[in-house]
Structures are given as structure tokens and as C-alpha cells.
Amino acid sequence: MIIVFDGTFDGLLTSIHAGMKGCRPNAVRSEEHVEAGLFDELIATVTDPDISLRVANGWERERYSNAS
């Protein structure tokens, strides 16, 4: 399974969220760099700025909680 995003940073973070929600991709690729094999399943994600912000905020919280 390959998660495909639009190439933006928000799209990447949205794709990471999709990977955390249960699907376990083998790769995350931008639309420009995706090459599907014969048996690969492509999952396209739609960029969502709200989800992207939640993922970024979660990383910040995790980073600062581990810094102590």
C-alpha cells in the first residue's frame, strides 16, 4: 500500500495522519514521485489543513515532553 499526497507539507502531514489511523502503508509518496508496482494499492489522501495542524501540534507536544 502506498499513500499518495499532493506534494505539499500539509499534504504530507495529512498522509501521516492517515497512516496513524489504521492503514499501514509501505511508503508515502508525492504525486510527482509515485511509481506503483503491479500489486501495489494506491491510497490518495486529500490535504486537510486542520488535520495537518493537529499532527504538527502533536509533534510539538511530544518534542517538548521528551525534552525534559
C-alpha positions as CSV (number, residue, x, y, z in Angstrom):
1,M,0.0,0.0,0.0
2,I,1.3,3.4,-1.0
3,I,-0.2,6.6,0.4
4,V,-0.1,9.4,-2.3
5,F,-0.3,13.1,-1.4
6,D,-0.2,16.3,-3.4
7,G,3.4,17.2,-2.7
8,T,2.7,19.9,-0.1
9,F,3.8,19.8,3.6
10,D,0.2,19.9,4.7
11,G,-0.5,17.0,2.4
12,L,2.4,15.1,3.9
13,L,1.2,15.6,7.4
14,T,-2.3,14.6,6.4
15,S,-0.9,11.4,4.9
16,I,1.0,10.7,8.1
17,H,-2.3,11.1,10.0
18,A,-3.9,8.6,7.6
19,G,-1.1,6.1,8.3
20,M,-1.7,6.6,12.1
21,K,-5.4,5.9,11.7
22,G,-5.0,2.2,10.9
23,C,-3.7,1.7,7.4
24,R,-0.1,0.6,7.4
25,P,1.5,1.8,4.2
26,N,4.8,0.6,2.8
27,A,5.5,4.1,1.5
28,V,4.3,7.7,1.4
29,R,4.9,9.4,-1.9
30,S,4.0,12.7,-3.6
31,E,2.0,12.5,-6.8
32,E,5.2,13.5,-8.7
33,H,7.3,10.6,-7.4
34,V,4.9,7.7,-7.1
35,E,5.6,4.6,-9.1
36,A,3.2,1.8,-8.5
37,G,4.2,-1.8,-8.9
38,L,1.9,-4.5,-10.3
39,F,0.4,-5.4,-6.9
40,D,0.6,-2.0,-5.1
41,E,-2.5,-0.4,-3.8
42,L,-2.5,3.4,-4.1
43,I,-4.4,5.4,-1.4
44,A,-4.8,9.1,-2.4
45,T,-5.2,11.5,0.5
46,V,-6.9,14.8,0.4
47,T,-5.0,17.6,2.1
48,D,-6.7,18.9,5.1
49,P,-5.2,21.9,6.9
50,D,-7.0,21.1,10.1
51,I,-5.6,17.6,10.3
52,S,-2.2,18.9,9.3
53,L,-2.2,21.4,12.2
54,R,-3.3,18.7,14.6
55,V,-0.4,16.4,13.6
56,A,2.1,19.3,13.8
57,N,0.8,20.3,17.2
58,G,1.1,16.7,18.4
59,W,4.7,16.5,17.3
60,E,5.5,19.8,19.1
61,R,3.9,18.5,22.3
62,E,5.8,15.2,22.0
63,R,9.1,17.0,21.4
64,Y,8.8,19.3,24.4
65,S,7.5,16.5,26.7
66,N,10.6,14.4,25.8
67,A,13.0,17.3,26.2
68,S,12.6,17.4,30.0
